[in-house]
Amino acid sequence: MTPPRPSAERVEAALARLKRLHPSVIDLTLERVHRLLARLGHPERALAPVAHVAGTNGKGSTVAFLRAFLEAAGLRVHVYTSPHLVRFNERIRIAGRIVGDDALASLLEECETVNAGEPITFFEITTCAAFLAFAREPADIVLLETGLGGRLDATNVVARPAVTAITPVSMDHMDYLGSTLDEIAAEKAGILKPGVPCVLAPQAAAAEAVVMARAAALGTPLDRCGADWRVELRRNGFALGDGEGTRAFPMPALAGPHQPVNAAVAIRCLAHLPVAVDEAAVVRGLAAVDWPGRLQHLASGPLAALLPEGWQLWADAGHNPDAAGLLARTLGQWRDGPPWRLVVGMLADREPRDFLAPLAAHVSDVAAVPVPGEPRSRPPAGCAAAARDLGLPAVEAPGVAEALRSLVLSSPAPARILVTGSLALVGTVLRDSGAVIS
């Protein structure tokens, strides 16, 4: 008898097979998801109360804040996010723990068997696996992050979530969601449901108008920043004001001046969930919140060891112009200290000049690298050329380790090196640094 393969190998084999089920033409639709969920016995109908979060930037951080607040209150929380950074298991968190290899392999194989070889996208079938996991384990709340858009996203099959939220909407994934901010906002607003409250983060005027019109048409109550609540940054924290007064909170553990807004969206969501989370739990959650790959300092590991004493290695998974703008605000506030130098790698569907432009005033130079293992990687020459167009010295390197060595040799004074431009690139850096996401 052939011995069973280790569970991690079973997971990788199942994921590889599921990728081969991908339709020859990607048509965004929910029909395939509904078909498979029906065959699985409709696990999406057996979930604990759901908070469903869409947006361009900040939706993952908002989910991370929600999880931190709810778990600090002693509640059982299931969480579905995407994409992953180091390993696929990160996407499915069951009652506070990332799904184990044994359980994940069984879930994927069950969905594969029930799907019976019919075309379905990788995200669709793995989302069904997450619903199956969540339906079988008791929880107080389920947190769902959309993968792409909202209206036709595979997560958008829950008929009546407890609350929805839309974080800031900007230009991204235009090949699927539309070429204008109005069109993209309309896709994000597709998660709105009649009578289900939606917490709306600060938005560009065009995006806000689209969401408000959709909410009015559906009868969706909006809990809107600027109208129903406001956030004020303070010296040692932030204040959240609403019709009942103003509450002061400490700065969250996640870095960046934009994170208090994401935290505020999560706090507003709590008011619409059928659970009790007091202010003390929120404060504990702000201190404990963790969202890897977002302005993360990598103080140890093989890559950090390549740097001389006094140097620092950082990673941020931002990959669109708005994310770069938020990152630039943070670097601008962290001017004191060694200079910032970039290692950047991007996918071919991203415009490197648009991403680098907000950062140009805050960094001294750039090393461009390919995104490892990614066939859609933009050649480093394109990122380097874009940096030079912006007045930044730039070199090309075949990988992050080589880029670090090149930057050290070119200017040996201590510096802070930030790896950015791609989720996949940052995931590789975390893996190569020995980071454990738990």
C-alpha positions, -999 to +999 in steps of 0.1 A: +000+000+000+013+035-009+017+055+023-004+087+024+014+119+013+021+145+039-008+169+043+010+199+029+017+180-003-019+170-005-029+207-002-004+217-030-016+189-052-053+198-047-046+235-054-028+226-086-057+205-098-082+232-090-063+258-110-067+235-140-105+238-138-103+275-146-126+284-175-110+292-208-127+326-208-130+345-175-166+357-173-174+372-139-206+355-128-220+339-097-236+309-115-207+285-110-205+294-073-243+289-068-241+256-087-213+242-065-228+256-032-261+239-040-243+206-045-225+211-012-258+216+006-257+254+007-231+260+034-234+298+028-269+296+044-255+281+076-230+308+085-229+328+117-237+365+112-215+379+084-196+412+080-188+416+043-160+441+033-152+455-001-130+483-014-098+490-032-074+497-004-078+491+033-103+462+032-078+437+045-067+460+073-104+467+082-110+429+084-079+426+106-092+453+129-126+436+131-110+403+139-088+419+166-117+437+183-140+407+182-114+383+195-103+407+222-140+405+234-136+367+237-157+359+206-152+331+180-145+345+146-141+329+112-122+350+086-118+347+049-092+370+031-072+369-001-047+367-015-022+350+008+013+360+014+033+329+022+009+299+020-027+294+009-039+284+044-037+320+055-069+327+036-091+306+059-090+313+096-113+291+117-121+304+152-089+322+156-066+297+139-053+294+103-068+262+088-044+232+092-031+212+062-052+181+070-085+200+072-077+221+042-067+192+020-100+174+029-120+206+022-104+211-012-107+175-022-144+174-012-152+205-033-132+191-062-151+158-060-185+175-058-176+199-086-171+168-108-146+185-132-169+213-143-152+247-152-149+270-122-123+296-112-097+289-086-111+317-064-146+305-067-140+269-057-117+278-028-143+303-016-168+275-015-143+255+005-141+283+030-179+285+033-179+247+039-153+251+067-172+279+083-206+262+082-192+232+101-176+250+130-196+272+154-187+309+155-201+342+167-192+362+135-178+355+100-157+381+083-156+380+045-132+401+024-141+404-013-115+392-037-122+413-068-149+439-070-180+430-052-211+426-073-199+393-090-173+384-064-176+348-052-181+360-016-212+379-026-236+349-022-246+356+014-282+368+010-283+389+041-251+397+060-253+416+093-233+445+079-213+455+049-185+480+046-168+497+016-133+510+022-118+537-001-124+529-038-098+538-064-086+528-098-075+491-098-082+459-118-097+481-146-096+451-170-123+435-149-141+462-130-143+491-155-122+520-168-137+548-147-140+554-109-178+554-113-178+519-129-154+505-103-175+520-075-206+504-089-190+470-088-179+475-052-214+487-043-227+454-056-223+440-020-251+463-007-283+446+003-318+459+011-321+468+047-285+458+056-264+487+070-233+496+051-204+515+067-189+538+041-153+549+045-141+583+031-145+583-007-137+603-037-168+623-047-176+603-078-174+569-059-194+582-030-222+594-053-224+560-070-226+541-036-252+566-023-274+562-054-272+524-051-280+525-014-310+547-021-323+524-048-320+493-025-331+509+007-297+503+023-290+523+054-256+541+051-233+548+080-212+573+062-179+590+071-184+628+070-221+626+076-226+600+104-191+598+118-157+614+115-121+606+124-096+631+138-059+623+142-045+634+174-009+635+188-010+601+205-041+585+189-073+593+171-108+604+180-140+589+165-170+612+167-206+605+159-241+617+170-235+604+205-202+622+212-165+617+206-144+588+219-106+588+220-085+558+211-048+550+211-029+547+178-033+511+164-004+487+161-006+489+123+016+517+110+005+546+088-017+577+091-045+559+071-049+531+096-070+550+121-096+554+094-096+516+087-099+511+125-128+535+126-147+517+098-143+485+119-155+502+150-185+514+132-192+479+119-193+466+155-224+487+162-243+468+135-232+433+146-254+412+170-226+408+196-213+430+224-178+445+221-170+471+248-145+499+244-119+481+265-119+452+240-115+478+211-084+493+229-070+458+234-076+450+198-059+482+186-028+471+204-030+435+192-040+439+156-017+421+131-018+423+093+015+409+078+032+426+049+018+461+056+048+483+065+063+454+083+098+457+098+118+425+091+144+426+119+157+391+114+161+364+088+184+356+060+176+388+040+180+411+069+213+394+077+226+407+044+224+442+056+252+459+077+246+471+112+224+501+114+204+492+082+167+482+083+146+460+060+109+467+056+081+453+034+048+467+022+024+450-001+010+481-017+007+477-055-015+505-069-012+543-070-035+550-041-016+525-019+016+543-029+001+576-019-008+563+015+027+548+018+042+581+008+023+599+036+038+575+061+073+579+048+068+616+049+060+614+086+090+591+092+115+615+077+138+614+108+163+587+105+182+570+077+171+575+041+145+553+025+156+532-005+132+511-026+133+475-039+104+474-063+088+446-084+055+448-101+032+428-123+028+436-160-007+450-156+006+478-133+020+511-144+053+516-125+055+553-130+020+558-115+031+537-085+065+553-080+054+590-085+040+595-050+071+579-035+097+598-055+100+627-030+106+603-001+132+578-014+167+582-025+170+555-052+154+523-065+165+487-073+141+470-096+135+432-095+112+406-111+084+391-091+096+356-084+076+327-098+051+351-114+047+347-152+030+381-154+060+399-138+070+432-154+106+431-165+128+451-140+139+474-169+104+489-170+104+498-133+140+511-134+132+533-164+101+547-147+122+555-116+148+573-138+120+593-155+111+605-120+147+616-113+156+586-091+188+566-096+178+531-104+195+497-110+182+463-120+188+431-101+177+395-106+163+391-071+158+408-037+190+395-022+210+408-051+192+441-049+201+445-012+237+438-020+237+463-048+222+490-027+247+485+001+276+486-023+264+517-041+260+538-009+272+522+023+257+547+047+229+531+069+195+532+052+160+518+055+152+495+025+116+490+016+105+462-006+072+470-023+051+470-055+035+435-054+018+412-029+036+382-045+070+399-041+063+407-005+050+372+002+083+358-012+103+382+010+084+371+041+089+334+032+126+339+025+129+358+058+114+329+077+083+348+087+056+327+103+020+339+098-002+323+124 
